[in-house]
Amino acid sequence: MNEFIQSILEWATAHRATSVFIVTHLLLSIIFSFIRFTNQTLNNIINLFICDDFSLVAVNILFSILFSGIEASIGTSHYSFWLVWSFSFLFCFRSFFKLNESMGPTPLVFSVFLCFVFIHRPVYYFKLFKFHFSDTFLYSIGVIQYILYDPIGHLIDAGICAVANIIWKIVNLILFQNERNDQIENEIEDEIRHDDQRQGEQLHLESLDT
């Protein structure tokens, strides 16, 4: 029993963002099943983190555990900031464009799944190895079933998460390119400085010889 608790604590320590989400999602869903606010903006914020259907709460928690490997691979800070970005997009679209009335932290499913799609490319993998059920392909089936739970709302949320991830990717490419350019400039400056230093040493040696 102690070993089981210890393994849970170790997992929670290695996946802090996922652990915080699981606890927050479960507690808020329980609390706000009894409470509603008249302020629409506040309700929209709360609806990002709760579900009024506890079977869907269980599914969200299950997906967050399945996809927790992304947090371990890219780091908690990067993972958290990336999800905040996705949640912000979802809040804006739900609040200002009023495309749907869905609830719940769907970016935890769709945004993280898109990361699997871009990294593992299950479509290409399935073409090369027909009928080979990889983990990513099984996740794809799970996400499709998740969309079918609320076809309109979840499909719109999936589109919003896709847009958020595309913009996130573009921003990261721009930042990476700028960082790379700065690195190249620094390398050129260092090389010029080293050349000047070598020339100075060479001139000094020649003056000593004469």
N, C-alpha and C positions, 0 to 999 in steps of 0.2 A: 504493500500500500504506500509506504514511504517512497519507494522507488518510482511508483506511478506518479505521485504528487511531484517528486523531484523532476521527472521528465517533463511534466506539464509546465513547471516553473522555468525550466531551461528553454523549452520551446517558446514560451511567452516572452522570455528575455531576448531571444534571438529574433522574434517577430513582434516587436513592441507595437507598431502601428496596427497590425492585424488584431492583436489582443485588445487594444483600446477600442477598435471598431466593434468587436464581438460584444464586449461588455456594454459599450454605449448603446449599440443598436438594440440589444435585448432589454436593457433597463428602460430606455426611453420609449420603446414600443409598449412596454407594460404600463409605464406611468401615464403616457399620453393616450392610452386606450380609454382612460377615464376623464381626461381633460381636453378641452378644445378652447382655442382663443378666437376672439372676434376679429383680431387684426390679421388680415390676409397675408401680409408680408411675413409676419412671424410664423403663421401656419405653413407658408411655403418653405421657410427655413427648416422648421421642425420636420416637415414631410420628407426632407432629404435623408433623414436618419431613422425614420420609423416606418412600420407597416402595421396596418390594422388587422392583417391576416397573419396569425402566428405560424401557419404552415410556410408562408413565404419568408418569415423571419428565419425559420430553420434552414430554408434553402439558401438564403443570403449568407448565413453563417457558414454553411457547408462549402459554398463557393469560395468564401474568403479564406477558409482553411486550405482548400485545394490549390488556390492560386497564391498562397503565402510564399512559395518559393521565389516569386518575383521580388518580394521585399528583401529576401536574403541575398539575392543576386545583385540588386542595384543599390542596396543600402536603405535604411529606414528613412533618412532625411529626404533623399531623392524620391522615394516611393510616396512619402507623405505629401510632399510638395506637388507631385504629379497628380495625386488624387484630389488635393485641394483645387487644383486647376480644373479638373474634370467636374467636380462638384459645383464650382463657381459657374461654369458654362451651363450646367444643368439647371441651376437656380435661375440664371438669367432667362433662359429659354422658357422655363416653366412659368416664371413670374410675368415677363414682359410680352412674350409672344402667345402665351396661353395655348400652346399646341395640344396639350393633353392634361389630364387630371391624375396622372399616375403618382404613386408614392414610393418611397424606399430608396436606398442607396444603390441604385442600379449601376453607377460607375464602377463599384467594387466588382461587378460581374463583367460588364461590357468593356470598360477601359483596359482592365487587366487581361481579359481574353484577347483583345486586339493586339496586345503585346505578344502573346503566344503566337498569334497568327503571323505577325511580322517576323518573329524570330524563327519559328519552326516551320512555317509555311505548309500547313497540313494538306492544302490542295495539291501542291507539287509532290508532296510525299506520298499522297494516296495514289497519284498517277504512276509513280515509280514502283510502289509496292501495293498492288491492288489487294483489297480486302485485308490489309494489315491494320489492325485496330490499335494505333498508337494512342498514347495518353492524350495528345492534342486532339486527335479525331474524336475520342470519347468526350472530351470537354466540349467539342463543337456540338455533339448531339445534346449534351446537357444544356448548353446555351440556347439552342433552338427550342428545346422544351420549355426553358425559362421564358423565352419570348412568347410562346404559345399560351402561357399562363395569363398574359394580358397582351394580346397581339398588337393592338393599336398603341397603347401606352408604352410598352417595352420596346416596340420597334422604333418609335419616335425617339425614345431615350437612347437606343443603340445608335441611331443616326447622329444625335447630339454628341455622344461620346466619341464617335468617329471623327466628327468635325473638330472637337476639342483636341484629339490626339494628332490630327494632321497639323493643326496650328502649332501644337507643342513641338512636333517634330521639326517644323520649319524654323521655329524660334531657336531650337537647340542647334540646328545646322548653321544658322547665322552666327550664333554665339561661338560655336566650335570653329567656324571659319575665321572669325575675328581673332579668336584666341590663337589659332594656328598662324595667322598673319603676324600677330605680335611676336610669336615665338620665332618665326623666320626672321623678322626684323632684328630681334635680339641676337640671334645666331650670326647674322651678317655683321652687326655691330661688334660682337665679340671677335669675329674673325678679322675684321679690320683693325681692331685694337691689338690683337695678337700679332698681325702683320707689322703694324707700326712698332710694336715692342721688339720684334725680331730684327727689323731694319735698324732700330736704334742700337741694339746690341751689336749688330754687324758693323755699323759705323764706328762704334766705340772700340771694337776689336781692331779694326783697320787703323784707327788713329793711334792705338797702342803699338801696332807693328811699325808704323812710320816713325 
